[in-house]
Amino acid sequence: MLLTILTLTSLAIIVRIVSNPLSNVFQKQLTQRSAEPLFITSATYGFLSLLCLFFWREIDFATLPTSFWWNAVIISLLAVLGNVFLVKALKTGDLSILGPVNAYKSVVSIVFGMVLLNEVPSWAGMLGVALIVVGSYFVLGSGRRGQGFSWALLKQSAIQLRLAALVCSAIEAVFIKKAMLLSSPVTVFVFWCVLGFIMTLLWIVLALRENWKEQVGLLFSQKITYLALFLSVGLMQFSTNVAFGGTQVGYALALFQTSALLSVVFGYQFFKERDIVQKLVGAAIMVTGAVLIVVFK
């Protein structure tokens, strides 16, 4: 039984590592074709909500405690804000930089995990997280003639939006774990999709009343890219829930940072972004940190 859980958790982590940067590629491609970040996010939630209809009858609403519903609402609010911030950041920023920036999520999540879940990391785990952050120093400094990180980088709107997205996502991860302790990965995924769609739809009514028809037309003209996005996001979120069920939130998020290597490669492959070598070096340091966390946790 334990071996099955470990295998399932490992598979979920691998799926999450691959699907996350892939979804970022599709999100960036759509923004380059005039799709609005809010509409992209809402369409994703909407499609996944339709798929969730197949699982709706499996949920026993009567057994869900009040605390689950509070967690579900908080998760949805944070997820919606985080996803919109992320897509806005991808619209103007480089994928090969914004992907590795996500490394800071592990630091935020460990702090909140200690406070809300009593998950205390080991010294080796903390060292691994530190290496992940050090690796991001090189990635953020790419293209600046070896000058490394500069506080001026934080003034870039894409970096600010990405940081805001990762803070939302890191805190969301803690509440996902709390909700899963009261239900299951499938139940949390269903409510993540449905409540997220309701919230983004209300937001669209307020913010995109004048050009929502144009966005719907774009959805049909770019249906292949949208479908690829829907599937990659669905795989990403469900595998995230499964991974959280098998390991500590902080450690899982640290392992997810190995997708930084793929973000750098995809940035070069799909968008011809520069300074691939320095970004790969930085991302490799981050992967080393993740290995430390796995081996010595």
Secondary structure as the mmCIF struct_conf table of DSSP 4:
data_model
#
loop_
_struct_conf.conf_type_id
_struct_conf.id
_struct_conf.beg_label_comp_id
_struct_conf.beg_label_asym_id
_struct_conf.beg_label_seq_id
_struct_conf.end_label_comp_id
_struct_conf.end_label_asym_id
_struct_conf.end_label_seq_id
HELX_RH_AL_P HELX_RH_AL_P1 LEU A 2 GLN A 32
TURN_TY1_P TURN_TY1_P1 ARG A 33 SER A 34
HELX_RH_AL_P HELX_RH_AL_P2 PRO A 37 CYS A 52
TURN_TY1_P TURN_TY1_P2 LEU A 53 PHE A 55
HELX_RH_3T_P HELX_RH_3T_P1 TRP A 56 GLU A 58
HELX_RH_3T_P HELX_RH_3T_P2 PHE A 61 THR A 63
HELX_RH_AL_P HELX_RH_AL_P3 THR A 66 THR A 92
BEND BEND1 GLY A 93 GLY A 93
HELX_RH_AL_P HELX_RH_AL_P4 LEU A 95 VAL A 101
TURN_TY1_P TURN_TY1_P3 ASN A 102 ALA A 103
HELX_RH_AL_P HELX_RH_AL_P5 TYR A 104 LEU A 117
HELX_LH_PP_P HELX_LH_PP_P1 VAL A 120 SER A 122
HELX_RH_AL_P HELX_RH_AL_P6 TRP A 123 LEU A 140
TURN_TY1_P TURN_TY1_P4 GLY A 141 GLY A 143
BEND BEND2 ARG A 144 ARG A 144
TURN_TY1_P TURN_TY1_P5 ARG A 145 GLY A 146
HELX_RH_3T_P HELX_RH_3T_P3 TRP A 151 LYS A 155
BEND BEND3 GLN A 156 GLN A 156
HELX_RH_AL_P HELX_RH_AL_P7 SER A 157 MET A 180
TURN_TY1_P TURN_TY1_P6 LEU A 181 LEU A 182
BEND BEND4 SER A 183 SER A 183
HELX_RH_AL_P HELX_RH_AL_P8 PRO A 185 ALA A 207
TURN_TY1_P TURN_TY1_P7 ARG A 209 ASN A 211
HELX_RH_AL_P HELX_RH_AL_P9 TRP A 212 SER A 221
TURN_TY1_P TURN_TY1_P8 GLN A 222 GLN A 222
HELX_RH_AL_P HELX_RH_AL_P10 LYS A 223 GLY A 246
BEND BEND5 THR A 247 THR A 247
HELX_RH_AL_P HELX_RH_AL_P11 VAL A 249 PHE A 256
TURN_TY1_P TURN_TY1_P9 GLN A 257 THR A 258
HELX_RH_AL_P HELX_RH_AL_P12 SER A 259 PHE A 271
BEND BEND6 ARG A 274 ARG A 274
HELX_RH_AL_P HELX_RH_AL_P13 ILE A 276 PHE A 296
#
